[in-house]
């Protein structure tokens, strides 16, 4: 068992009874049963503003039954023209019946162009619970209102975090590799079509889906903890740090922040505060009914205050944060009302909008 060695949340931050954020509004991005007529795998929503429109994209699988990450999975999306209040008819990024799956990923706006980076894989290895065959990152570029594939831009990588440009000019994103272990991808300078993948040193433990934020030449990564459980039942978030723009990370260590077995998401506010969306353990590691938002002080990398983002009787999972229109937009999955028992991520997609003035 690893010891707790990294301070991610300050002592005194109220994790047990955090206040609800004032002025928060909730919208539905995608109601699975209302749109498609039945519940099925819907997960990993990403959002981005581009030319006054709000784009959303996610992994969608209507043929998998209770399973997830099968060959029939496809990247799907939709657009809102009114800031998320209403959404147009969903579309797919790829045609049907391809010999591989595409799934959720992340958006990026660069030089006036909108990119979407999706996972591509050929199914899961039959001898492992999670082991993606031929995993890679495929790039799509919006051109004349349609999405064009730019091919494979990184091997053995699934992105979970919007790429961020670092002070050295390269871009960096966080995610995982084919064996469901934490990884980062760094672009070749300003080129979004070539990325190098750095898999993290997790030792004998299992740390998987990751998020990150850069601070000068330092890069901080917070990681879902699959295996290190404390005697009180907590699964502390894993942390790794790079001091050379993500070219090499320290071995993963345990932080002092309890976190559910769920993907976290980090972003930066204009005043230099870091925000981190995550679920909090409530007795069971897989309990995803409380999603919180932690906030640091300006130019610090430790959470100072914690707010309740949402509490639900359904699972809340896989947040994705985007700052736009003087508000913090946080998209996430929420379990569908009629999800099948013991099913994998039969969700709807929701959006929480928080005025920046509520976080002052």
C-alpha positions in Angstrom: 0.0 0.0 0.0 1.4 3.4 -0.9 1.6 6.1 1.8 -0.1 9.5 1.4 2.6 11.9 0.3 1.0 14.6 -1.8 -1.2 17.5 -0.5 -3.9 18.0 -3.1 -6.5 19.5 -0.7 -5.9 21.8 2.2 -6.8 20.7 5.7 -10.0 22.4 6.6 -11.6 22.3 3.2 -15.1 21.0 3.8 -15.4 17.7 1.8 -18.1 16.3 4.1 -20.7 19.1 3.8 -19.8 21.4 0.9 -22.2 24.2 0.0 -24.1 24.1 -3.3 -22.8 26.6 -5.8 -25.0 29.7 -6.0 -26.6 30.5 -9.3 -25.9 27.1 -10.8 -28.2 26.1 -13.7 -28.7 22.6 -15.1 -29.6 21.6 -18.7 -30.1 18.4 -20.5 -27.7 17.8 -23.5 -29.0 14.4 -24.5 -31.9 12.3 -23.2 -31.1 8.8 -24.4 -34.6 7.3 -24.1 -36.4 10.4 -25.4 -34.1 10.7 -28.5 -33.5 7.1 -29.4 -36.4 5.3 -27.8 -34.4 3.1 -25.4 -31.5 3.3 -23.0 -28.0 2.3 -24.1 -24.3 3.1 -23.6 -23.8 6.9 -23.6 -20.7 8.3 -21.9 -17.7 10.7 -21.8 -19.3 13.9 -23.0 -16.9 16.7 -24.1 -17.9 20.3 -24.9 -16.5 23.3 -26.8 -17.6 26.7 -28.0 -16.8 27.5 -31.6 -18.1 30.4 -33.7 -20.9 31.1 -31.2 -22.1 27.5 -31.2 -21.8 25.0 -28.4 -20.6 21.6 -29.5 -20.9 18.3 -27.5 -19.5 14.9 -28.4 -19.6 11.5 -26.6 -19.2 7.8 -27.0 -22.4 6.1 -28.1 -23.2 2.4 -28.5 -26.7 1.2 -29.3 -25.8 -2.5 -29.9 -23.8 -3.4 -26.8 -26.7 -4.4 -24.4 -25.3 -4.1 -20.9 -21.7 -3.9 -22.1 -19.4 -1.0 -23.1 -16.4 -0.5 -25.3 -17.5 -3.0 -28.0 -16.8 -2.8 -31.7 -20.1 -1.1 -32.4 -19.2 2.0 -30.4 -19.3 5.3 -32.3 -18.4 8.9 -31.6 -21.6 11.0 -31.6 -22.3 14.7 -31.2 -24.8 17.5 -31.3 -24.9 21.4 -31.4 -26.6 24.0 -29.4 -27.3 27.5 -30.8 -28.4 29.0 -27.5 -25.7 28.2 -25.0 -26.9 24.8 -24.1 -30.7 25.4 -23.5 -31.7 23.4 -26.5 -29.8 21.0 -28.8 -30.1 20.0 -32.4 -30.5 16.5 -33.8 -27.4 14.4 -33.0 -25.0 13.3 -35.6 -22.2 10.7 -35.9 -18.5 11.4 -36.7 -18.1 8.2 -38.7 -20.3 5.8 -40.8 -21.7 2.6 -39.5 -20.1 -0.9 -39.8 -16.5 0.1 -39.6 -14.1 -2.6 -38.6 -13.2 -0.6 -35.5 -14.9 1.5 -32.8 -14.6 5.2 -32.2 -15.5 6.6 -28.8 -15.4 9.7 -26.6 -12.5 12.1 -26.5 -11.7 15.9 -26.4 -12.1 19.1 -28.4 -9.5 21.7 -29.2 -9.7 25.0 -31.0 -6.5 26.1 -32.7 -5.9 28.8 -35.3 -9.6 29.3 -35.9 -10.3 25.6 -36.5 -12.2 23.0 -34.4 -10.6 19.6 -33.7 -12.0 16.6 -32.1 -9.8 13.8 -30.9 -11.5 10.4 -30.4 -10.4 7.0 -29.3 -10.2 4.3 -31.9 -9.9 0.6 -31.0 -10.7 -2.9 -32.3 -12.4 -4.3 -29.2 -11.2 -5.6 -25.9 -8.8 -8.4 -25.4 -10.7 -11.5 -24.3 -8.2 -12.4 -21.5 -8.4 -9.0 -19.8 -11.2 -7.1 -18.2 -10.0 -3.8 -19.8 -7.4 -4.1 -22.5 -8.1 -2.2 -25.7 -6.8 -3.9 -28.9 -5.1 -1.4 -31.3 -5.9 1.6 -29.2 -5.0 4.9 -30.9 -6.1 8.6 -31.0 -7.9 9.7 -34.2 -8.2 13.4 -35.2 -11.3 14.9 -36.8 -11.4 18.4 -38.2 -14.6 20.5 -38.8 -14.7 21.6 -42.4 -17.7 23.1 -44.2 -20.0 21.8 -41.4 -18.8 18.2 -41.7 -16.2 16.3 -39.8 -13.1 15.0 -41.8 -10.8 12.3 -40.3 -7.2 13.3 -40.3 -6.2 9.8 -39.4 -4.3 8.4 -36.4 -2.2 11.0 -34.6 -1.1 9.0 -31.5 -0.6 5.3 -30.8 -1.8 3.7 -27.6 -3.7 6.6 -26.2 -7.2 7.6 -25.2 -7.6 11.4 -24.4 -9.8 12.5 -21.5 -8.7 16.1 -21.3 -8.8 19.1 -23.7 -5.3 19.7 -25.0 -3.6 22.7 -23.4 -0.9 24.7 -24.9 2.1 24.9 -22.6 4.5 27.9 -22.3 7.1 26.1 -24.6 4.5 26.0 -27.5 3.7 22.3 -27.4 0.3 21.0 -26.4 -0.4 18.4 -23.8 -3.4 16.2 -22.9 -4.1 13.5 -20.3 -5.7 10.1 -20.6 -4.8 6.4 -20.5 -3.2 3.7 -22.6 -4.5 0.3 -23.9 -4.1 -1.4 -20.5 -6.2 1.3 -18.7 -3.2 2.9 -17.1 -2.6 6.7 -16.9 -0.7 8.4 -19.7 -0.1 11.8 -21.3 0.4 12.9 -24.9 2.6 15.8 -26.0 2.4 17.3 -29.5 5.4 17.9 -31.7 5.5 21.6 -31.1 2.4 23.3 -32.5 1.5 20.3 -34.7 -1.7 18.6 -33.6 -1.3 15.7 -36.0 1.8 14.2 -34.3 1.9 13.3 -30.6 4.3 11.4 -28.3 2.7 9.3 -25.5 4.2 9.0 -22.0 2.8 6.2 -19.9 3.1 6.8 -16.2 5.0 4.7 -13.7 2.2 3.2 -11.5 4.4 0.6 -9.9 2.4 -2.5 -9.0 -0.7 -0.4 -8.5 -3.5 0.6 -10.9 -4.0 4.3 -11.7 -6.1 4.9 -14.8 -8.0 7.9 -16.2 -6.2 11.2 -15.8 -6.5 14.9 -16.0 -3.8 17.6 -15.8 -2.9 21.3 -15.7 0.4 23.0 -16.7 2.1 25.6 -14.5 5.1 26.9 -16.4 7.4 24.0 -17.1 5.6 21.9 -14.4 2.6 19.7 -15.2 0.4 18.3 -12.5 -1.7 15.2 -13.1 -4.6 13.9 -11.0 -5.5 10.3 -11.6 -8.3 7.8 -10.9 -7.2 5.3 -8.3 -8.3 1.7 -9.0 -6.4 -0.3 -6.4 -5.1 1.6 -3.4 -7.8 1.6 -0.8 -7.2 2.9 2.7 -8.5 1.0 5.8 -11.4 3.5 6.1 -12.6 2.7 2.5 -11.2 5.9 0.8 -9.6 5.7 -2.6 -7.3 8.7 -2.6 -6.6 10.4 -5.9 -3.3 9.6 -7.5 -0.9 12.4 -8.4 2.2 12.6 -10.7 4.3 15.7 -11.5 6.5 16.6 -14.5 9.1 19.4 -14.3 10.0 19.3 -18.0 6.7 20.0 -19.9 5.4 16.4 -19.6 8.4 14.7 -21.1 8.8 12.7 -17.9 6.6 12.3 -14.9 7.4 11.3 -11.3 6.0 7.9 -10.2 2.4 8.1 -9.2 1.9 8.8 -5.5 -1.2 9.0 -3.3 -2.7 12.4 -2.4 -4.7 13.4 0.7 -7.9 13.8 -1.3 -10.5 11.0 -1.2 -12.1 10.5 -4.6 -14.5 8.0 -6.1 -13.4 5.5 -8.8 -14.2 8.0 -11.5 -12.5 10.3 -14.0 -11.6 13.7 -12.6 -11.3 16.9 -14.7 -9.1 20.0 -14.1 -9.2 23.4 -15.7 -7.8 26.9 -15.0 -9.8 30.1 -14.3 -8.7 33.5 -15.8 -7.3 34.6 -12.4 -5.0 31.6 -12.1 -7.2 29.5 -9.9 -7.3 25.7 -10.6 -10.7 24.0 -10.5 -11.1 20.2 -10.2 -14.4 18.3 -10.7 -14.6 14.9 -9.1 -16.9 12.5 -7.3 -16.5 11.9 -3.6 -16.6 8.5 -2.0 -19.6 7.9 0.3 -18.9 4.5 1.8 -18.4 2.7 -1.5 -15.6 3.5 -4.0 -18.0 3.2 -7.0 -20.6 5.5 -5.4 -20.9 8.3 -7.9 -23.9 10.2 -6.5 -22.1 13.3 -5.3 -20.0 15.5 -7.7 -17.9 18.2 -6.2 -15.9 21.2 -7.5 -12.6 22.0 -5.8 -11.0 25.4 -6.2 -7.5 26.6 -5.4 -6.3 30.1 -4.6 -4.7 32.0 -7.5 -1.5 30.4 -8.8 -1.6 27.6 -6.3 -2.0 23.9 -7.0 -3.8 22.8 -3.8 -7.6 22.9 -3.4 -8.6 25.5 -0.9 -12.4 25.4 -1.1 -14.9 22.7 -2.1 -18.5 23.2 -3.5 -21.3 20.7 -4.2 -21.8 20.6 -8.0 -24.7 18.1 -7.9 -26.2 15.3 -5.8 -28.4 12.7 -7.4 -29.8 9.2 -6.9 -28.3 8.3 -10.2 -24.6 7.9 -11.0 -22.8 11.2 -11.9 -19.6 10.6 -13.9 -16.9 11.8 -16.3 -17.1 15.6 -15.9 -15.6 17.9 -18.6 -15.0 21.6 -17.9 -15.0 24.5 -20.3 -14.8 28.2 -19.5 -17.0 30.3 -21.9 -19.4 33.2 -22.0 -18.3 34.4 -18.5 -19.4 31.1 -17.0 -18.0 27.7 -16.1 -19.7 25.0 -18.2 -19.4 21.5 -16.8 -20.8 18.6 -18.8 -21.2 15.1 -17.3 -23.0 11.7 -17.5 -26.0 10.9 -15.3 -27.6 7.5 -15.2 -30.7 7.1 -17.3 -34.0 6.7 -15.4 -34.6 3.3 -17.0 -31.1 2.0 -17.2 -30.8 -1.8 -17.2 -29.7 -3.3 -13.8 -25.9 -3.9 -13.7 -25.4 -2.2 -17.0 -22.4 -0.2 -18.0 -22.9 3.5 -18.4 -26.5 3.7 -19.7 -26.6 7.4 -19.2 -28.1 10.7 -20.2 -25.9 13.8 -20.7 -26.3 16.9 -18.6 -24.7 20.4 -18.3 -24.2 22.6 -15.3 -23.6 26.3 -15.9 -22.0 28.3 -13.2 -21.5 32.1 -13.4 -17.9 33.0 -12.7 -19.2 35.6 -10.2 -20.5 32.6 -8.1 -16.9 31.5 -7.7 -15.4 34.8 -6.5 
